[in-house]
Amino acid sequence: MTKVSTGERKYPFRVVMSLGLASVLAFLSGCGAAEQAAGTGQAENGKTKEKQAVSVPVKDYTFDTAGNMFAYAEFELSGEPMVEALGLDLDVLDPAKVDKPSVFDYTAGIESYEYSEEAMYEVVEKSGLGLHLVNAPVIKRLAQQAGKKENELLAQRFVELADTVGYAPEEITRNMYPTFIEYSKGDPHYIQPVDTGKYADGENGTYIPKYQVDFASLRWNREKMDKTLTPAAYGATFLKQALWAGDFLGGTHKKDTDEELEAKSSTDDKDPNIRLGVSSVDGMQGMILAEQMWNKASYIRDSLFYNSQTGKFEKATGTAYDPKKQLVYLPHAVMVTENGDKEYTNAQALSVKDPRSILKDQWLMLWPAAEFFSMTDQREANSNTNPAFRAVYDGKPFPAAPKQNVDSRTDNDVAGNDPFSVNRDILLQVFKNIEVMHWNGKEGVFVTEHDGKQQGQHMDTFDAGYTLESLRIFQRAIDGLPVGYASGDDAKGLGTEEGKAALAMIRKQADFLIANMMDESGLVANGWTIGKGKDPEAPTLMAQTGAIRGLTAAFLATKDEKYRDAARKIYVAMDKKMWDPEAKAYKTSGDKYEYDAFTAGAVSGAFRMAIASLHNVASDKEKLPELERKTVISRYVDFYDRVIDGPALDQGMQVSEFWDTGDFYKEGDKSGNTDGDNVPQIQAGHGQHGIAPVLVPVEVKKGN
């Protein structure tokens, strides 16, 4: 999130409350979702938009959890981490200074990055789009052991977490709805007026609205939720949580000044003036995300793996699992029958709605599990784990793994309920299932589905490409290499058998894409059917972005330049044949410009690959105009301005925003758009009571 000066701590929007109340759990919040808005001052004039003969109307308002969380993961990585890697001093970014120090810096470092963070909080803390953390397995177990009610135990747990990061428990925000697992779809419109009344004064006429300190008015309609548990949806949410928690907990800070420190050892927090987390506010949010992930992983491992032979759910067993004997995997869709409790909603029953294993589900589980594995990794042989992470998982505030699970052997592993052991079981079981259920080694392709008995015949280029990226992150995590924002860093790995297997699949699938899927122009086919060949339909944008992402992943994993060369060729072909300078968007299929969240996220990822890895460098024999960094950056800005923000207040994919991206609340200003851009405040557009700051499907139309 946007950094501000910590010389004077300003938290005027915190709510002082008593934690002694038995009902406190209904009021717990992350408290870091959009902090320090009052210290920013008044926004400069926003972007001025000329009237153009292009419109970007919303197609429908269905919130797709998997697509949104995937897109926002790419937006996050294409935000602050990218511009910082390009040399930008993040301290110069200010949401009040629109398009400063450049349009690109602001678009990436403020908009892309902060949209990403806020949308995650909407899902896991505000909307109610899932099952309440009170009912999560770890909380239930701890409550039973302590002889307490679940809500009392969770309240106590939050107080313990606050202490580890030097955060005052009485500053915790009200009426949070923390989830431990999320539903597949919902309607992001708010069901009651958003409480925009003044809570506290800011600067230069700005103020903090009550909804930022009390989430009660930010719920979504439970009757319009698709109460299905899909691995792609809860997995993509898991990915967002893992990326942000890694950011928030990747350092320590001084308790008295909140100054961020680089962790030197896992025992730094023994110093009474050093606390976990990069700051007290970010640390608190990181701890809440870590608590949610621990409970999420426990629920997935213990309750959502499915045996297609018996038709029953079974516990994942990780290192002990042998898929050749019996398949136990994550099915595509599990229907939830709720218990009827509106305040602390839980599942009364689970039933398998679709027993297939779908590749998109599996890679969107492998990626976050790998990220979380790296964060919780306590293996004795791994010297690369950030000491700040080791401090979080050394027994306080989260339990350490049993010694048997972190030594160099696997034959002595034991079942564990600690975060590392639980997540390891998921990670290894999902990896083994991808290897057995979706990898066709003879052909060298990842197939899109498996019905529980036999493998399918079709490879989808987009999913195959992103499977390569997920396997790259898996290989790095299992071999003890940095992931998260540092997933491109070089280090010496452990050389595990699983890592070697992942690299072998990466090479073979990447080789297949190069040898079989590219046409003379450089575009790739949408898919491949074993025994028939390439899909006959015209190439789509999704296929190109997936191939670019996958081949770049193969290059980063193997350092083999042929994969970079191929990715560069596809990017150039995509840019030449699909970019429309009038629409300022890529054609998605034929002459259509139809964008959903998955497409938007994939375009963001492709831009980042071009800017970071595929752009022209001195050693390139051929300098391609489309891969000049300034050209890619101009595409990034134009696409974001046209498709994401849109050309009008009621258009574009990002349907609302608030002060993290410059839309401050000001005394006497009823515009609902104080920064003057084309994205309204959350209460001001797209419905009677406004709408959450998320992505919805749009179509770019010319000549309107």
N, C-alpha and C positions, 0 to 999 in steps of 0.2 A: 504494500500500500504506500501511498505517497508519504514521503518522510517530511517531517517538520522539525523545527528547532526544539531541542529538549532542554534548552537553558532554563526555561520556566515551564513546568508541567501545567497544562491547562486542560482540565477535564470538566468543563462546566455542565456537560450534559449528563453526567452520571446521576443515578437516582440512589439516594440513601434509603436503605430498607433494612428491616430486621430479619436476620437469618434464623431467628428462633421460631418463626412461624412454621407450623407443620405443613402449610400449603406453599412453602417457598419454592418448591420445584416447578410450579407453574410459571415462576417469574425469573428463572435463571436465563442468562444470555451470555453470548460470546464477548460482548463489550469491546470488541476491536473491529467491528464490521466497518465503521466509517468514522473513526475517531478524529479528533482535533479539527473538526470543521470550523469551529468558532475562531480559530487562530489564523484563518486564511485571509480574511478581509474580503473586500468587494471584488467581484469578477470584472475583468475588462469586457469590452464589447465582444460579443461572440462572432462567429463566422457569418459573413454576409453572403447570401446566396442569390445569384441571379436566377430569374425565371428561365427554366429550360424546358425544352420539349421532351422531357423524359420524366416518367413517373415511376414510383416503386411502391405500388399498393400492397397492403397485407392480404394474403390469400386466405388465411384463417388464423385463429388465435389458439390453436392447440399447442400446449407446451409439451415438447418431447424431451424427456429428461436425458436420455442417452445422447441425443444430438446436441442439446444445449451444453451439457457438461463436457462433452468431447470438444465442442467448438471453443468453449471458454478455457479449456486446458491449452489449446493451441493459441488462443488470444493471450493467455498469461505468458507463455513461453515467447510469444512474439511481442511482448511488451517490455517492461523494465529490463529483464535479463538480456534481451537482444540489444537495446539501445546502449545499455551499460557496456556490453561487449564491444560495441562500436566506438566506445570512448567517451560517452556522455557522462558528465557528473550528475548523478541523480538528484543532488541537492538543488539543482537549478529548476527542476520540474515543480510547477505550482498549478493546481487546478484553476486558480483564479486568473492565471495569465494564459489565456487561450492562444493556442498555436505558437507558444514560446517554449524554448528558444528557436524552434522551427515547427512547421506544421507536422512534419514527420515525427519529431521528438514528442510532441504533444499527443498526436494520434496514437502512437505506440506506447509511450511511457505513462500517459494518463488514461486515455480512453480505453484502449485495448486491455490494458492491465487492470484498471479499476472496474470496468464492466465485468471482467472475469471474476473478480473477488466478490462483488456484490451479488451476482447471480447465485453463487454458491451459498451465501448466507440465506438468500430467499428460500432455497430448497431445504437446507438442513437446520435452519433456526426459526424461520418466520412463517412459512406457508402452511405447515402441517402435512406436507406431501409424503406421508409415510407413517411408520410406527414410532411411537414415543419412546425416548431413551429410558424412561422409567421402567419399561418392560423388557429392556435388553438383558441378555443372559448374564453378563458380568455383574451388572447392577443387582439383578435378582440373587445371584449367588452370594455376593458380598452382604446384601441385606439379610439373607437367611443366616449367614455366619455370625452377623452382628446382632441378630434378634431385633432388627428394625424394619420399619416400613420402607418400601422401595424409594418413595419420594424423599423421605428423611435421609436415607443413605446417599442418594444422589446429591442432595443439598450438602451433606457433609463432605462428599467427594469433591464437589466444586470448591469448597472452602480449602480443602487440602491442596488442590491444584493451584488455587490462588496464592497460597503461601509459598509454593515453590518458585513462583515467578515474581514475588513481591507485589502482588496486586491486592488492593483492598477489597475484601468480599462485599462490603456494603456498597461498592460502586457497580455491582452487577445489575445489568439492565433487566427490566421486567418483561414477563409474559413471553418468554422464549418458548418455542416448540421444538426442542432438540429431537432429531430423528436418529435412529440407528440403522434403518434401511429404508430406501425410498421407492415410491411407486413409479410406474413407467410413463404416465401422462397425467396432465391436469389442465385446468383453465386458470391462467395467471391473473385474471381480473380479481380485484379485491372485492369482498362481499359486503363491505360496510365503508362509510366514509373514513378515509385515512386521517388520523389525528395530526393535523399540521399546526395546531395551536402552539404558541410559544412556550418552550420550557425554560430557556435561558438566553440571555443576550450574547451575541457574538461581537464582531467588530464591523465598523463602517456600515451600520444599519442591518447587518445580518443577524439571524437568530437560529437557535437550535429548536426544531419542531419536536413535539412530544413523541411522535412515532419512532424517533431514533432512540429514545430511552424506554419505550414501552411498545412491544411488538404486537399488542393485542389487536390492533386494527389492521394487521397485515396478513390475515388468514385468507386462504383460498377456499373455494366451495368443495367440501368433501364429497358431495353428491356427484360432482363432475370429474372426480379423479378416477383414472383407470387403475384399480387396485390390484395390479399385476406386478409381480416381482420378476423383472427381466435382468439377466446378468449385465447386459449392455447399459442399462439404466443405473442400477446400483453400483456397477463397476465404474462407469464414467464419473459418478459422484465420488466414489472412493478415490479416483484419480485426482479430482480437484482437491479433495481433502488432503491427500498425501503430498501433492505439490506445495500447497500453502503451508501445511504443517512443517514440511521440510524447510521452508523459508523462515517461518516464525521461530522454530526451535533450533536453528542451525548455529546459534551463538549464545552468549550469555550477556548479562548487563550488570552494571552497578546498581544496587538497590537505592542508594541515596540520590544519585543524579540521573539514573536511567540511561547512562552512557553505554552504548553497545560495545562488547568486547569479543575478541576471538578466543574461543575456548582452547586452553593449553592442555588440559587434562580432564578426565571424567570426574575428578574430585574438586574442580574449581568451586563448585557451589557449596563446599564445606566452609568456605569463607563466609562469614555472616553478612558481608556487604555485596556478595555476588549471588545473583539469582539466575535461574534458567530462562531461556528465551532471549531474543534480541532486544526486547524492551518489556516492560511489565504488561502493557496493553497487548502487543503482538504475542507475547509469551502466553498470556491467558487464553487468547484465541487459539493458539497452537495446541495448548493443553486440552481444550475442549474438542478440537478436531481429533487429537490423538485418542481421547476417551471414546469418541464416536467410532473411530476406526477399529479400536480394540473390540468394542461391542459388536460392530458390524461383522468383522472377521470371525468372531466367535459364533455369531448366528449363522453365517454362511457355512462355516465348517461343520457345525453340529446339526443344522436343520435343512439345508437347501441342496445338498448333493443327492443325486437320484440314481437308483439302481434300476435300469430298464428291464432287467430279467425278473426282478421281484415286484417291480412297480412301487417300491417304497423308498422313502428318504433314508440315507445312511450318512454316518459321520465320515468325513474325509480323513484319510490316514497318512497322507504325505509320503514320507520316506518308505513306509511299509506298503504303499499302494502298488499293485501290479495290474495294469489295465488289460493285460493279455489274458488274465484269469477271469476277470469280471469288470465290466465298465460301470463306474460310479462317477457321475459328472453333473455339471450344472445344466439343467434343462432350460429351454428357451423361455418358458412362461409358467409361473406358479401363481395361481389365483389365491387371493387373501379374502377370507371371510372375517370381517372385523367383529370385535367383541361388543360393539355398541357404546363404548366409553368415549365420549367426545373430547374429554380433557386429556386423558392418557390412553390414547387408542392403541390397542394391541390386536394381534391376530388370534381369532378364536379357532380357525382351522386353515390349513394349507392344502391345496389340491393342484396337481400338475395339469395345466391347461394345454401345453404344447411340449411333448417330451423330447423334441429334437435338440441336438447340440448344434448351435449355429456359430460359425467362425467369428462373426462380429462380437458375439457375447464373450467368447473365449479370449480374444485378444484384448478386449476392454476389461477383462478381469486380470489377465496376466500382467499387463502394464502397471496398474496401481499396486498389485500385490508385490511386484518387483520393487517399486518405489518404497513401499512400506517395509519390505524386507531389508532394504539397505539402511533405512532409518533405525530399525530395531536390531540390526545385526550385532551379535555379541560373540561371534565365532572367534576362538582364540587365534586362528591362523590369519585373520583379517586385520591388517594394520592400518587400513585406509578409512575405517569408520570415523566420522567426525566425533571428537571427544564430547561435544555438546550433546549429541544423540546418546552416546554411552551414558552420560550423566542422567538423562531422562529415564533410561531403561535399566538402571542399576539397582532397582528395588524400591526406590522412592523418586517420583510418584507412581511409577509403573513397575510391576514385578519383573525381576530378572529371569532369564531362561534357566532351566536345569542344566547342570554342568554337562550331562550326557548329550544334550542337544547342541552344544557349541564346541565340542571337541572335534577331532579330525575323523572320527568314526561315525557311521550311520547305523551299524548293527546293534548299537546299544541305546538308540534313541528311545525316549519315553514320551508318553502323551503329556502335554502340558497345556495350561490355560493362560499362560503369560502371552503378551502380544507377539513375541518372536515365534514361539512354537505354534501358536494358532495360525498365524499368517503363513509360516513356512509350510504347514500342511496344505493350505489352499494353493500356494504358489507351485509346489511340486506336483500336486495332483492336476491342476489345470495344465501345466506344461506337459505332463505325461499324456494327458488326454488330447491335447493339440497334436502331439507327436503320433499318437496311435489312431485317433479318430478323424483328423483333418489333414494329415500330411500323407500325400501319395508319393512315396519315395521313388517309385519307378518312373513316374512322369516328372517329378520334381516340382509339384504344385500343391498349394493348400486349397482344399475343396471347401465349399461354403457350408455344407451341412452333413450331418450323420444322424440317421434316424434311431440310433441306439442299437442297431443290429448290423447295418452296413453303411459304408461310406458313399457319399454322393459322387457325382461325376463332373460337377461344374466348379471352375475357379472364377471368382470375381476379382478383377484387377485391383479395385480399391481396397477390398479387405485383405487380399494377399499382400499388397504393399504395406498396409498398416500392421499386418502380422509381423512383417520383417522389422519394423520399428519396435514393436512390443518385444520381440525376441532379442533385439539389440539391448534394450533396457534390462531384460531378464538376464542375458549373458553377463552384463556388467554387474548386476546385483549379485548373482550367484558366484561370480568370480571375485567379488569384493572390490569392484571399481566404483567410483563416484557416479551417482545418478542425479535426478532432479535437475537443478539449474546447471550442475557441473557435469552433465552426462557426456560432454565432449572432451573432458579433461583426460590426459594420458596418465596412466599409473600402471604399476605391475600387478597383475591379477593372480588368482589362485589356480587357474587352469583346471577347473573341475570338469568331470565327464559331462555334466549337464550343459556347461558352457560350450564345450567342444561340439556337442550335438546341436545346440542352437546355432552356432556358427556354420556348421555344415549345411543345415537347412537354409540359412540365410543365403549362402553362396549358391546353392542349387536352384532355389526359387528365383533369385536375381538373375542367374544365368538363363533360366527359362524365359523370363520377361524379355531379355535382350535378344535371344535367339528366335523367339516365336511370336512375340506380341507387337512388335514395332513395324509400322509400314514405312514406305520410302520417305515420307515426309517427316517421320519421327514420332507421329502420334501412336498411341498404343490402343489395342482393342479393349473392349469393355470386359471381356472374359474369354474363357476357353472351356470347351466341353471335351472331355476325354473321349477319343474315338471319332470326334467330329471336327475339332479345330476351333478357330477363332469365332467369336460372336460376330454375326454378319451386320449388326446395326452400326450406324455411324458412331464414331468414338465420342464419348461423353467427357465433360470436364472432370467428373469424379474419377474416371479411370486414369486420366492424366495426372491429377494431383496425387492419387494413391501410388502410382508408379514412381513419380518423382520422390515422394516421401520414402518409399521402400528402397529404391535404388540408392538414394543418399544414405539411408541407414546402412545398407550393405557396404558402401564406401567407408563410412565412419567406423564400422565394425571390423573391416578387413584391411583398410588402407589401400585397396585395389582400385587404381585410377579408372579402370574400365567401367566401373559402376557410376562414378562421377561423370564420366564422359557421356554415358547413356542418359543419365538424369538431365544433364545439360541439353542434350539433343531434344528430349521430350519437352522440357520447359520452353525452349525456343519455338518448337512446333506449336505448342499450346498458345504461346503468346502471338505468333504470327496468324494462326488460323482461327483462334477463338476470341481474342481480345477485340472489343468494339470501342473505339475511342469516343464515339458519340454517347454510347450507353455508359461508358466508363465501367464496364463489367465484362466478364467472360461469358460467352454463350455456353449454356450448360448442356444443351442437347439440340442438335439441329440449329434452328434460328430462335430457340427459346432461351430465356434468361430466368429460370426458375430456381430460386435459392431456398433451401432449408438450412437448418443449423449444421448438419453434417457437411454440406457443401461449403458453407461459410468458413467453418473450421479448417476444412481441407485446403481452401485457398490461402488462408492465413499461414498454414503450415508450409505450403509450397513457396510462398513469398519468403518465409524465414529461411528455408533451405537455400533459396537463390541468393539471399543477402549474406548468409553466413558461410555457405560451403560451395555454391555453384558459380558464383560471380567470377568474372574474368580476373585472372591473376597473371603475374609476369611470366610464369612457366607455361601458361596455356599457349599452344601452337596457334590456335585460332581464337581471336578476340571477337566475341559475338555481341552485336549491338544490344540485343535483348537482355544480355546478362551483364551489362554495365550496371554497377550498383545504383547509380543515380536513376537509371531507367526503372529498375525494379522498385526502388523506393517511391518513384512517382506513381507507379501502378498501385502500390500498397495504399498510398494516401488517397488516390482517386477512388479505388474500390471501397475503401472504408467510408469515405465521404458519401458516395452515391448509394451503395447497397446496405451498409450497416446503419449509418445515421440517417440516410434518406434525404430526398430533396424537399421534404415538407414535414410539418409536425405530425401528420397522421400517416406518414410513410416511412419506409425503412425497417430493417429487421430489429434494431434495438428500440424497443417501444417506450422506454422511460429511463430516467436517470435521476441522481441527486448530487450532493455537493462533492463527492469524490471526483466527479468529472466536471465540476464547475457550476452546477446549477444550485446556487445557494438560495436560502430562504431569506427574504428581506422584508423589513417593516413596510407595509403599505403596497407591496408589489403583488398583484393578483394575477400576473401574466401566466404563471405556471411554467415559465421558461426564462429565468433571469439571466442566463448566459447567452441568450439570443441565438442558439443553434437550432437544429431541427429535431431535437429529442426533448420531449416535455418532461416535467417533473412527474413523479410517480402518481400523484393524485389528479393530474391535469389532462390526461388524454386516454383515448382508446377504451372508453367505457364509463358507466355512471360514476363509479368510485375510483377510477384510475386502474393502473395495471402495474405489475411487478417489472423491474428492470431486467428483462430477459429477451431472447431472440424468438421471433416468429417467422413463418414462411412468407416470402414475398415473390413478386414477379416484376422484373424491370420491363417497362413498356416505353417504346419510342413513339413519337408523333402524337402525344396526348397534351 
